[in-house]
Amino acid sequence: KPDAMLEKRFWSKLPQIMCYRIPAELNAEAAADIFSRDIDTIDMLDIAFPGMGEDGHTASLFPGSNALLDNRSVVPVFDSP
């Protein structure tokens, strides 16, 4: 499991770290809502581990997507290719 691997090999080695994860097991809208509450409370990220789509894309914004018009700090994306 990726979370367990990161915990064992990376996060457990760092002192006093705050970790914010996107609850991807939820639907996109719920996950974005929960994550935005966390992310809106901090000034900056020191490191980010983006997820990877089935076709290998990471953090991609696709042309024509309604997500590009959304101004929220965390935006759920639907019907991405």
N, CA, C and O atoms as a GROMACS GRO file, in nm:
protein
  324
    1LYS      N    1   0.084  -0.117   0.000
    1LYS     CA    2   0.000   0.000   0.000
    1LYS      C    3   0.090   0.125   0.000
    1LYS      O    4   0.179   0.135   0.084
    2PRO      N    5   0.068   0.218  -0.092
    2PRO     CA    6   0.156   0.336  -0.103
    2PRO      C    7   0.165   0.419   0.024
    2PRO      O    8   0.275   0.463   0.060
    3ASP      N    9   0.054   0.442   0.095
    3ASP     CA   10   0.058   0.521   0.217
    3ASP      C   11   0.147   0.455   0.322
    3ASP      O   12   0.223   0.523   0.390
    4ALA      N   13   0.138   0.325   0.334
    4ALA     CA   14   0.219   0.252   0.432
    4ALA      C   15   0.366   0.259   0.395
    4ALA      O   16   0.451   0.273   0.483
    5MET      N   17   0.397   0.250   0.268
    5MET     CA   18   0.536   0.258   0.223
    5MET      C   19   0.595   0.396   0.253
    5MET      O   20   0.707   0.406   0.303
    6LEU      N   21   0.520   0.503   0.222
    6LEU     CA   22   0.568   0.638   0.252
    6LEU      C   23   0.586   0.658   0.403
    6LEU      O   24   0.684   0.719   0.446
    7GLU      N   25   0.494   0.606   0.481
    7GLU     CA   26   0.504   0.619   0.626
    7GLU      C   27   0.630   0.551   0.678
    7GLU      O   28   0.705   0.609   0.757
    8LYS      N   29   0.654   0.430   0.633
    8LYS     CA   30   0.767   0.352   0.683
    8LYS      C   31   0.901   0.409   0.636
    8LYS      O   32   0.996   0.417   0.715
    9ARG      N   33   0.910   0.446   0.510
    9ARG     CA   34   1.038   0.486   0.451
    9ARG      C   35   1.065   0.637   0.452
    9ARG      O   36   1.179   0.678   0.434
   10PHE      N   37   0.961   0.720   0.472
   10PHE     CA   38   0.982   0.863   0.460
   10PHE      C   39   0.930   0.942   0.579
   10PHE      O   40   1.008   1.000   0.654
   11TRP      N   41   0.796   0.943   0.597
   11TRP     CA   42   0.738   1.028   0.701
   11TRP      C   43   0.790   0.995   0.840
   11TRP      O   44   0.814   1.087   0.919
   12SER      N   45   0.809   0.869   0.872
   12SER     CA   46   0.856   0.831   1.006
   12SER      C   47   0.998   0.878   1.033
   12SER      O   48   1.040   0.881   1.149
   13LYS      N   49   1.072   0.915   0.931
   13LYS     CA   50   1.210   0.962   0.947
   13LYS      C   51   1.219   1.113   0.971
   13LYS      O   52   1.325   1.163   1.008
   14LEU      N   53   1.109   1.185   0.952
   14LEU     CA   54   1.110   1.330   0.964
   14LEU      C   55   1.054   1.374   1.100
   14LEU      O   56   0.956   1.318   1.148
   15PRO      N   57   1.118   1.475   1.161
   15PRO     CA   58   1.068   1.523   1.290
   15PRO      C   59   0.949   1.618   1.274
   15PRO      O   60   0.947   1.700   1.182
   16GLN      N   61   0.852   1.607   1.363
   16GLN     CA   62   0.743   1.704   1.374
   16GLN      C   63   0.685   1.749   1.239
   16GLN      O   64   0.688   1.868   1.208
   17ILE      N   65   0.635   1.659   1.163
   17ILE     CA   66   0.583   1.694   1.030
   17ILE      C   67   0.431   1.693   1.029
   17ILE      O   68   0.367   1.610   1.095
   18MET      N   69   0.375   1.784   0.954
   18MET     CA   70   0.231   1.786   0.932
   18MET      C   71   0.207   1.730   0.792
   18MET      O   72   0.265   1.776   0.694
   19CYS      N   73   0.122   1.633   0.785
   19CYS     CA   74   0.093   1.568   0.658
   19CYS      C   75  -0.053   1.589   0.624
   19CYS      O   76  -0.141   1.560   0.705
   20TYR      N   77  -0.080   1.640   0.504
   20TYR     CA   78  -0.216   1.662   0.457
   20TYR      C   79  -0.238   1.573   0.336
   20TYR      O   80  -0.166   1.586   0.237
   21ARG      N   81  -0.334   1.485   0.342
   21ARG     CA   82  -0.359   1.396   0.230
   21ARG      C   83  -0.500   1.416   0.178
   21ARG      O   84  -0.592   1.451   0.252
   22ILE      N   85  -0.515   1.394   0.050
   22ILE     CA   86  -0.647   1.400  -0.013
   22ILE      C   87  -0.715   1.265   0.010
   22ILE      O   88  -0.659   1.162  -0.026
   23PRO      N   89  -0.833   1.264   0.070
   23PRO     CA   90  -0.901   1.137   0.094
   23PRO      C   91  -0.963   1.083  -0.035
   23PRO      O   92  -1.085   1.088  -0.055
   24ALA      N   93  -0.878   1.032  -0.121
   24ALA     CA   94  -0.918   0.988  -0.255
   24ALA      C   95  -1.019   0.874  -0.254
   24ALA      O   96  -1.084   0.847  -0.355
   25GLU      N   97  -1.032   0.806  -0.141
   25GLU     CA   98  -1.128   0.696  -0.134
   25GLU      C   99  -1.273   0.749  -0.132
   25GLU      O  100  -1.367   0.672  -0.152
   26LEU      N  101  -1.290   0.878  -0.109
   26LEU     CA  102  -1.422   0.941  -0.114
   26LEU      C  103  -1.453   0.986  -0.256
   26LEU      O  104  -1.367   0.977  -0.343
   27ASN      N  105  -1.573   1.035  -0.279
   27ASN     CA  106  -1.602   1.091  -0.411
   27ASN      C  107  -1.528   1.223  -0.427
   27ASN      O  108  -1.484   1.282  -0.328
   28ALA      N  109  -1.513   1.270  -0.549
   28ALA     CA  110  -1.430   1.387  -0.579
   28ALA      C  111  -1.474   1.512  -0.504
   28ALA      O  112  -1.390   1.585  -0.452
   29GLU      N  113  -1.604   1.537  -0.498
   29GLU     CA  114  -1.654   1.657  -0.430
   29GLU      C  115  -1.626   1.653  -0.281
   29GLU      O  116  -1.580   1.753  -0.224
   30ALA      N  117  -1.652   1.540  -0.216
   30ALA     CA  118  -1.627   1.527  -0.072
   30ALA      C  119  -1.477   1.536  -0.041
   30ALA      O  120  -1.438   1.602   0.055
   31ALA      N  121  -1.395   1.470  -0.122
   31ALA     CA  122  -1.250   1.474  -0.100
   31ALA      C  123  -1.197   1.616  -0.115
   31ALA      O  124  -1.114   1.659  -0.034
   32ALA      N  125  -1.242   1.689  -0.216
   32ALA     CA  126  -1.198   1.827  -0.236
   32ALA      C  127  -1.242   1.915  -0.120
   32ALA      O  128  -1.166   2.001  -0.076
   33ASP      N  129  -1.363   1.895  -0.071
   33ASP     CA  130  -1.413   1.975   0.040
   33ASP      C  131  -1.330   1.953   0.166
   33ASP      O  132  -1.291   2.049   0.232
   34ILE      N  133  -1.304   1.829   0.198
   34ILE     CA  134  -1.224   1.796   0.317
   34ILE      C  135  -1.082   1.848   0.303
   34ILE      O  136  -1.030   1.910   0.396
   35PHE      N  137  -1.020   1.824   0.190
   35PHE     CA  138  -0.882   1.867   0.170
   35PHE      C  139  -0.870   2.018   0.170
   35PHE      O  140  -0.770   2.072   0.219
   36SER      N  141  -0.968   2.089   0.115
   36SER     CA  142  -0.961   2.235   0.112
   36SER      C  143  -0.962   2.293   0.253
   36SER      O  144  -0.898   2.395   0.278
   37ARG      N  145  -1.035   2.230   0.345
   37ARG     CA  146  -1.036   2.278   0.484
   37ARG      C  147  -0.898   2.268   0.546
   37ARG      O  148  -0.860   2.354   0.625
   38ASP      N  149  -0.823   2.164   0.512
   38ASP     CA  150  -0.686   2.150   0.562
   38ASP      C  151  -0.592   2.249   0.493
   38ASP      O  152  -0.519   2.324   0.559
   39ILE      N  153  -0.594   2.249   0.363
   39ILE     CA  154  -0.497   2.324   0.285
   39ILE      C  155  -0.515   2.475   0.300
   39ILE      O  156  -0.418   2.550   0.289
   40ASP      N  157  -0.638   2.520   0.324
   40ASP     CA  158  -0.662   2.663   0.341
   40ASP      C  159  -0.608   2.718   0.473
   40ASP      O  160  -0.606   2.840   0.492
   41THR      N  161  -0.566   2.631   0.564
   41THR     CA  162  -0.514   2.676   0.694
   41THR      C  163  -0.362   2.692   0.695
   41THR      O  164  -0.307   2.738   0.795
   42ILE      N  165  -0.294   2.656   0.587
   42ILE     CA  166  -0.148   2.666   0.586
   42ILE      C  167  -0.102   2.767   0.482
   42ILE      O  168  -0.174   2.796   0.386
   43ASP      N  169   0.019   2.819   0.501
   43ASP     CA  170   0.073   2.921   0.410
   43ASP      C  171   0.143   2.861   0.288
   43ASP      O  172   0.134   2.916   0.179
   44MET      N  173   0.213   2.749   0.308
   44MET     CA  174   0.285   2.689   0.196
   44MET      C  175   0.313   2.542   0.224
   44MET      O  176   0.309   2.496   0.338
   45LEU      N  177   0.342   2.471   0.116
   45LEU     CA  178   0.380   2.330   0.126
   45LEU      C  179   0.530   2.319   0.105
   45LEU      O  180   0.586   2.387   0.019
   46ASP      N  181   0.594   2.235   0.182
   46ASP     CA  182   0.737   2.211   0.163
   46ASP      C  183   0.761   2.104   0.057
   46ASP      O  184   0.858   2.110  -0.018
   47ILE      N  185   0.671   2.007   0.052
   47ILE     CA  186   0.685   1.897  -0.044
   47ILE      C  187   0.546   1.844  -0.076
   47ILE      O  188   0.457   1.845   0.010
   48ALA      N  189   0.528   1.797  -0.197
   48ALA     CA  190   0.400   1.740  -0.238
   48ALA      C  191   0.424   1.611  -0.315
   48ALA      O  192   0.515   1.602  -0.397
   49PHE      N  193   0.342   1.514  -0.288
   49PHE     CA  194   0.344   1.388  -0.361
   49PHE      C  195   0.214   1.378  -0.439
   49PHE      O  196   0.114   1.332  -0.385
   50PRO      N  197   0.214   1.420  -0.566
   50PRO     CA  198   0.089   1.412  -0.643
   50PRO      C  199   0.057   1.267  -0.679
   50PRO      O  200   0.146   1.183  -0.694
   51GLY      N  201  -0.071   1.241  -0.692
   51GLY     CA  202  -0.114   1.109  -0.738
   51GLY      C  203  -0.089   1.095  -0.886
   51GLY      O  204  -0.050   1.191  -0.952
   52MET      N  205  -0.112   0.978  -0.939
   52MET     CA  206  -0.092   0.953  -1.080
   52MET      C  207  -0.217   0.891  -1.140
   52MET      O  208  -0.271   0.794  -1.087
   53GLY      N  209  -0.262   0.948  -1.253
   53GLY     CA  210  -0.378   0.893  -1.322
   53GLY      C  211  -0.346   0.763  -1.392
   53GLY      O  212  -0.229   0.726  -1.406
   54GLU      N  213  -0.448   0.693  -1.434
   54GLU     CA  214  -0.429   0.563  -1.498
   54GLU      C  215  -0.342   0.571  -1.622
   54GLU      O  216  -0.274   0.474  -1.657
   55ASP      N  217  -0.344   0.686  -1.691
   55ASP     CA  218  -0.262   0.701  -1.811
   55ASP      C  219  -0.126   0.765  -1.783
   55ASP      O  220  -0.053   0.797  -1.876
   56GLY      N  221  -0.092   0.784  -1.655
   56GLY     CA  222   0.038   0.838  -1.618
   56GLY      C  223   0.040   0.988  -1.593
   56GLY      O  224   0.146   1.041  -1.558
   57HIS      N  225  -0.072   1.058  -1.610
   57HIS     CA  226  -0.070   1.203  -1.587
   57HIS      C  227  -0.070   1.232  -1.436
   57HIS      O  228  -0.122   1.154  -1.357
   58THR      N  229  -0.010   1.346  -1.399
   58THR     CA  230  -0.013   1.392  -1.261
   58THR      C  231  -0.057   1.537  -1.257
   58THR      O  232  -0.005   1.620  -1.332
   59ALA      N  233  -0.152   1.569  -1.172
   59ALA     CA  234  -0.200   1.705  -1.151
   59ALA      C  235  -0.230   1.776  -1.282
   59ALA      O  236  -0.197   1.894  -1.298
   60SER      N  237  -0.290   1.709  -1.374
   60SER     CA  238  -0.316   1.764  -1.507
   60SER      C  239  -0.445   1.844  -1.511
   60SER      O  240  -0.544   1.805  -1.450
   61LEU      N  241  -0.443   1.954  -1.582
   61LEU     CA  242  -0.563   2.032  -1.612
   61LEU      C  243  -0.586   2.019  -1.761
   61LEU      O  244  -0.500   2.055  -1.842
   62PHE      N  245  -0.700   1.967  -1.798
   62PHE     CA  246  -0.727   1.936  -1.938
   62PHE      C  247  -0.801   2.051  -2.007
   62PHE      O  248  -0.892   2.109  -1.949
   63PRO      N  249  -0.762   2.084  -2.130
   63PRO     CA  250  -0.829   2.192  -2.204
   63PRO      C  251  -0.980   2.170  -2.209
   63PRO      O  252  -1.027   2.058  -2.230
   64GLY      N  253  -1.056   2.278  -2.189
   64GLY     CA  254  -1.201   2.270  -2.195
   64GLY      C  255  -1.267   2.224  -2.066
   64GLY      O  256  -1.390   2.220  -2.057
   65SER      N  257  -1.188   2.189  -1.966
   65SER     CA  258  -1.244   2.141  -1.840
   65SER      C  259  -1.308   2.256  -1.762
   65SER      O  260  -1.251   2.365  -1.756
   66ASN      N  261  -1.424   2.232  -1.703
   66ASN     CA  262  -1.488   2.331  -1.617
   66ASN      C  263  -1.402   2.363  -1.494
   66ASN      O  264  -1.416   2.470  -1.436
   67ALA      N  265  -1.314   2.271  -1.455
   67ALA     CA  266  -1.227   2.294  -1.339
   67ALA      C  267  -1.137   2.415  -1.361
   67ALA      O  268  -1.096   2.479  -1.264
   68LEU      N  269  -1.105   2.447  -1.484
   68LEU     CA  270  -1.020   2.561  -1.514
   68LEU      C  271  -1.086   2.694  -1.480
   68LEU      O  272  -1.018   2.796  -1.463
   69LEU      N  273  -1.218   2.694  -1.470
   69LEU     CA  274  -1.293   2.816  -1.440
   69LEU      C  275  -1.324   2.831  -1.291
   69LEU      O  276  -1.381   2.932  -1.249
   70ASP      N  277  -1.288   2.733  -1.213
   70ASP     CA  278  -1.318   2.730  -1.070
   70ASP      C  279  -1.206   2.800  -0.991
   70ASP      O  280  -1.089   2.770  -1.012
   71ASN      N  281  -1.241   2.891  -0.903
   71ASN     CA  282  -1.142   2.967  -0.827
   71ASN      C  283  -1.114   2.913  -0.687
   71ASN      O  284  -1.038   2.974  -0.612
   72ARG      N  285  -1.175   2.802  -0.651
   72ARG     CA  286  -1.149   2.746  -0.518
   72ARG      C  287  -1.005   2.697  -0.508
   72ARG      O  288  -0.942   2.668  -0.610
   73SER      N  289  -0.954   2.686  -0.387
   73SER     CA  290  -0.816   2.639  -0.368
   73SER      C  291  -0.801   2.491  -0.401
   73SER      O  292  -0.694   2.447  -0.442
   74VAL      N  293  -0.908   2.415  -0.385
   74VAL     CA  294  -0.909   2.273  -0.420
   74VAL      C  295  -1.033   2.249  -0.504
   74VAL      O  296  -1.144   2.283  -0.463
   75VAL      N  297  -1.014   2.191  -0.621
   75VAL     CA  298  -1.123   2.177  -0.718
   75VAL      C  299  -1.142   2.030  -0.755
   75VAL      O  300  -1.047   1.965  -0.799
   76PRO      N  301  -1.262   1.977  -0.738
   76PRO     CA  302  -1.286   1.840  -0.784
   76PRO      C  303  -1.293   1.839  -0.937
   76PRO      O  304  -1.346   1.932  -0.999
   77VAL      N  305  -1.240   1.735  -0.995
   77VAL     CA  306  -1.240   1.724  -1.142
   77VAL      C  307  -1.322   1.603  -1.181
   77VAL      O  308  -1.304   1.494  -1.127
   78PHE      N  309  -1.411   1.624  -1.275
   78PHE     CA  310  -1.498   1.516  -1.323
   78PHE      C  311  -1.476   1.496  -1.471
   78PHE      O  312  -1.437   1.590  -1.541
   79ASP      N  313  -1.499   1.378  -1.520
   79ASP     CA  314  -1.493   1.346  -1.663
   79ASP      C  315  -1.362   1.387  -1.730
   79ASP      O  316  -1.362   1.434  -1.844
   80SER      N  317  -1.251   1.369  -1.660
   80SER     CA  318  -1.122   1.396  -1.724
   80SER      C  319  -1.086   1.274  -1.810
   80SER      O  320  -1.122   1.161  -1.777
   81PRO      N  321  -1.016   1.299  -1.919
   81PRO     CA  322  -0.981   1.186  -2.006
   81PRO      C  323  -0.886   1.087  -1.940
   81PRO      O  324  -0.848   0.988  -2.002
   0.00000   0.00000   0.00000
